[in-house]
Amino acid sequence: KWRNLRVLGVHARSKLWAAETSDRRYHLHKLREELNNQWNAGPALLLGDFNAEPFSDEIVSAADLGACRERREIVCHKFSGLHTLPLYNPTWCLLKDAETDHEPAGTFYFQDQSRGVQWQCIDQVMASWELAASWKPTWNPILLPALSCHNTLTNGRPQKTLSDHVPLMVNLSLQEVKECQI
């Protein structure tokens, strides 16, 4: 029933270069305002390098980007008191231990051990509630340690000749997306 799927690519300011957290949060808040202004009741995907983990304040706060990991809460409108509905963030499924030293445990690896956790999941995919209503586990983002004939990792770390991030892939089947009758 929808004629349009809006896809918005993001590269948020890095924590390394942004003056303050409030500056980063302000820009993500403005991004969300723009998304709301352009939404027009149709499915939307927001994806890219957010330079923040899925659980970071600027990602989950309703005052900023407002993304949530609980699909059923979004679809059932349990956030009805909010001005805007949260985005569904299936990227949470990537937050797990790597099975070996040669597989990624996130999308970005910090060389500096003083930062604590070295693997972070700062590249994410988020969906509007219209897409969240039809979301299937087979659509969840996956990490790609190899692209075609190129390895994206060397010794279990991103190969910086290609990118300093591990690529993410999402397979959506738009034939299976149905308009929500809520």
Phi, psi and omega per residue, in radians:
K1 nan -0.425 3.120
W2 -1.464 2.529 3.069
R3 -1.739 -0.289 -3.055
N4 -2.286 2.474 2.940
L5 -2.107 2.070 3.127
R6 -1.541 2.281 3.097
V7 -2.158 2.169 -3.115
L8 -2.108 2.113 3.088
G9 -1.583 2.419 -3.048
V10 -2.228 2.435 2.878
H11 -2.345 1.616 -3.073
A12 -1.285 2.787 3.118
R13 -1.041 2.469 3.126
S14 -1.326 2.541 3.046
K15 -1.133 -0.415 3.141
L16 -1.251 -0.497 -3.032
W17 -1.998 -0.323 3.141
A18 -1.249 2.414 -3.078
A19 -1.079 -0.792 -3.101
E20 -2.538 2.790 3.078
T21 -1.078 -0.645 -3.129
S22 -1.061 -0.576 3.101
D23 -1.148 -0.793 3.115
R24 -1.114 -0.758 -3.129
R25 -1.118 -0.689 3.121
Y26 -1.043 -0.790 -3.116
H27 -1.163 -0.670 3.094
L28 -1.216 -0.619 3.052
H29 -1.079 -0.791 3.115
K30 -1.124 -0.646 3.070
L31 -1.057 -0.783 3.127
R32 -1.123 -0.712 3.089
E33 -1.033 -0.772 3.135
E34 -1.130 -0.725 3.095
L35 -1.058 -0.776 3.113
N36 -1.066 -0.720 -3.140
N37 -1.146 -0.556 -3.088
Q38 -1.655 -0.117 -2.959
W39 -1.069 -1.005 3.136
N40 0.928 0.782 3.008
A41 0.894 1.006 3.033
G42 -2.597 2.935 -3.094
P43 -1.187 2.521 3.137
A44 -2.461 2.501 3.023
L45 -2.070 2.354 3.071
L46 -2.080 2.144 -3.071
L47 -2.557 2.678 3.082
G48 2.529 -2.785 -3.113
D49 -1.671 1.810 -3.114
F50 -1.564 -0.133 -3.110
N51 0.887 0.619 3.091
A52 -2.733 2.623 3.099
E53 -1.307 2.776 3.127
P54 -0.995 -0.449 -3.110
F55 -1.689 0.049 3.141
S56 -1.151 2.576 -3.115
D57 -0.923 -0.772 -3.080
E58 -1.180 -0.300 3.088
I59 -1.566 -0.809 -3.013
V60 -1.552 -0.411 -3.063
S61 -1.147 2.325 3.095
A62 -1.117 -0.396 3.111
A63 -1.375 -0.222 -3.131
D64 -2.003 -2.002 -3.112
L65 -1.384 -0.638 3.055
G66 1.247 0.930 3.114
A67 -1.831 2.568 -3.038
C68 -2.297 2.607 3.123
R69 -1.598 -0.198 -3.070
E70 -1.674 1.734 -3.098
R71 -1.055 -0.778 -3.066
R72 -1.140 -0.528 3.108
E73 -1.208 -0.600 3.112
I74 -1.255 -0.829 -3.089
V75 -1.119 -0.639 -3.140
C76 -1.489 0.096 3.082
H77 1.006 0.712 3.092
K78 -1.254 -0.046 3.121
F79 -1.875 0.550 -2.999
S80 -1.091 -0.335 3.123
G81 -1.373 -0.164 -3.109
L82 -1.489 2.671 3.099
H83 -1.119 -0.689 3.118
T84 -2.254 2.586 3.101
L85 -1.292 2.526 3.110
P86 -1.129 2.779 2.979
L87 -1.501 2.631 3.050
Y88 -1.558 2.244 -3.128
N89 -2.035 1.598 3.134
P90 -1.302 -0.044 -3.121
T91 -1.115 -0.328 3.079
W92 -0.942 -0.505 -3.106
C93 -1.105 -0.307 -3.128
L94 -1.482 -0.148 -3.114
L95 -1.433 1.533 -3.137
K96 -2.650 2.901 3.093
D97 -1.267 2.485 3.009
A98 -1.292 2.505 -3.137
E99 -1.322 -0.514 -3.128
T100 -2.407 2.995 3.074
D101 -1.281 -0.176 -3.058
H102 -1.840 0.261 3.050
E103 -2.202 2.634 -3.083
P104 -1.298 2.569 3.042
A105 -2.002 0.466 -3.127
G106 2.963 -2.916 -3.115
T107 -1.878 -0.201 -3.128
F108 -2.482 2.430 -3.106
Y109 -2.062 2.092 3.078
F110 -1.486 2.161 3.104
Q111 -1.201 -0.562 -3.072
D112 -1.314 1.920 -3.098
Q113 -1.238 -0.276 3.138
S114 -1.214 -0.241 3.133
R115 -1.342 -0.087 -3.094
G116 1.542 -2.058 -3.135
V117 -1.100 2.175 -3.090
Q118 -1.509 -0.694 3.078
W119 -1.468 2.266 3.062
Q120 -2.286 2.660 -3.128
C121 -1.871 1.336 -3.055
I122 -1.685 -0.172 3.039
D123 -1.689 2.230 -2.992
Q124 -2.480 2.855 3.054
V125 -2.213 2.287 3.118
M126 -2.284 2.610 -3.063
A127 -2.250 2.566 3.032
S128 -1.186 2.900 -3.082
W129 -1.118 -0.469 3.116
E130 -1.093 -0.747 3.079
L131 -1.290 -0.636 3.136
A132 -1.034 -0.589 -3.130
A133 -1.089 -0.513 -3.129
S134 -1.836 0.010 -3.006
W135 -1.031 2.382 3.103
K136 -2.079 2.580 3.120
P137 -0.967 -0.502 3.128
T138 -1.216 -0.211 3.100
W139 -1.567 -0.165 -3.075
N140 -0.997 2.558 -3.139
P141 -1.089 2.522 3.048
I142 -2.216 2.627 3.077
L143 -1.479 2.511 -3.132
L144 -1.999 1.642 3.102
P145 -1.222 -0.174 3.087
A146 -2.525 2.485 3.048
L147 -2.111 2.010 3.135
S148 0.910 -2.008 -3.119
C149 -1.745 0.132 -3.118
H150 -1.909 2.252 2.980
N151 -1.347 2.379 3.080
T152 -1.609 -0.121 3.140
L153 -2.129 2.559 2.970
T154 -2.243 2.126 -3.072
N155 0.929 0.684 3.088
G156 1.332 0.165 -3.130
R157 -2.172 2.661 3.139
P158 -0.978 2.361 3.108
Q159 -1.468 1.835 -2.965
K160 -1.209 -0.162 3.058
T161 -1.218 -0.475 3.079
L162 -1.628 -0.905 3.123
S163 -2.966 2.738 3.062
D164 -1.573 0.149 3.074
H165 -2.099 2.632 3.018
V166 -1.475 2.263 -3.107
P167 -1.142 2.596 3.033
L168 -1.937 2.588 3.066
M169 -2.338 2.448 3.044
V170 -2.252 2.248 3.054
N171 -1.849 1.979 3.086
L172 -1.874 2.486 3.027
S173 -1.940 1.745 -3.043
L174 -1.216 -0.327 3.052
Q175 -1.143 -0.438 -3.105
E176 -1.572 -0.113 3.130
V177 -1.378 2.135 -3.136
K178 -2.087 2.541 3.127
E179 -1.146 2.364 -3.120
C180 -1.287 2.317 -3.119
Q181 -1.756 0.672 -3.101
I182 -1.547 nan nan
